[in-house]
Amino acid sequence: MKLKLNTPLGRKIFGRTIRAFSISFWVMVIAFALMRVTPGDPASARLGAGAEEEAIEALREQLGLNVNPFQQFINYIRDLSQGDLGTSLVSGLPVGEIISKTFPLTLTYIAFSFFFAFLISIPIGVLIGWSNKASWVYSFRTFTSVVIATPNFFIAMVAILFFSVQRDWAPVFGYEPGFPGNMKYLWLPIAINTLILVSIISRVLLASVIDTRSEEFVETGIIRGVSRIRFFWFYILKPSLAPTIVLMSYMAGTMLGATVILETIFSLPGIGRELVGAVLASDYPVVQGILIFFGVITVFLSFFGDLFAYLLDRRVKL
């Protein structure tokens, strides 16, 4: 599809792109502000109450806190434009390098979770939604409501008790890099994420399928006698997937936040656990860099989810 900016669709996509960059900018502003509105001086908090004044001033200069806030922000944007997220106060490594080392693990189990959740949610949502049997719908909604209402850390603790302590099917903690050895440590977090995602995604897909059934074009497809595969793809699944794709793009962003809990519980060396460690160690450049990274990824995941949903169903409004 050739996109032209002088068409309504082109103008809308261009506008959404500008909006995504605008929101990303404000994410950077918020991340910058959070590190500076916290009570006390970051340098003093990092070095402790017994630190000498010279050491505090040296750290303030290293963090760029020895100039006024406006100049700090200018320096901050300049460094970001050059791809410089700062340097860790604990390890001395560039924040970008820390993210590149820890994010692949997080991305691995999030990607597997979404892959399995998508495969499981489609048949469940379509079959229950198309049959529309009251007993199936109520039982399904009751089960998914319980899962959604249960905190993910509680599900993780129960899973560890059952699969690790009582059955010894998964290690309680630790990690071994390299596929497929890492799956021994990741399958349980993947299963927990998949259960939560299936409960949310399949509910939305179920509601969408029920709504799609009442559309006039579905009756037209039945009257025309199209093949069963073509009917379920073009008349039922494809238009029903649009809101599901939008939800999945949003859930991908929220899953980044959920990694903080799961990676801490399972002691996985991912970016979520790195964020927790940086907060506890008052490693402000790492905290700020990871917050920016999370925020920008969430904004653009939402943008691409909306765009893909429009390509599936042109009735979706950008």
Secondary structure, DSSP 8 states (H G I E B T S, - for coil): ----TTSHHHHHHHHHHHHHHHHHHHHHHHHHHHHHHSSS-HHHHHH-TT--HHHHHHHHHHHT-SS-HHHHHHHHHHHHHTT---B-TTT--BHHHHHHHHHHHHHHHHHHHHHHHHHHHHHHHHHHHHH--HHHHHHHHHHHHHHHHS-HHHHHHHHIIIIIIIS--S-SS----STTTTHHHHHHHHHHHHHHHHHHHHHHHHHHHHHHHTSHHHHHHHHHT--HHHIIIIIIIHHHHHHHHHHHHHHHHHHHHHHHHHHHHTT--SHHHHHHHHHHTT-HHHHHHHHHHHHHHHHHHHHHHHHHHHHH-TTS--
